[in-house]
């Protein structure tokens, strides 16, 4: 049997959801936050796609021979944690210093918040199949 190994990176913004793993549009398993799973499959060509709710990953096609192994790393938005933190800090600062902020600083704050919100709106709508990132890694990976 051939093996598909997927190592899911533990991330704050994606820790609650489980990711479904599809090979040739057929569900082969589920992977939790920070988990590494090995899926045994028959030799052949597979199109991999991972999904969590309505969000998905890039599509990857691999050809496996008998006893072959392919390893992948699965992660979410790289900037997600930073953007959530930045938005939260700016919101707290704006709420605390609201009376003392001049018009320029208020406009700057709103611009930053619009950029952050637009980023997430894009990835939750048009870029929903780019929300998760599936990239091949070299074997051997760290022990399970």
Beta strands, then each sheet from edge to edge (+ up, - down):
strand 1: 2-8
strand 2: 19-23
strand 3: 26-31
strand 4: 36-41
strand 5: 44-52
strand 6: 55-56
strand 7: 60-64
strand 8: 69-75
strand 9: 133-137
sheet 1: 4+ 1- 8- 9+
sheet 2: 3+ 2- 5+ 6-
sheet 3: 3+ 2- 5+ 7-
end
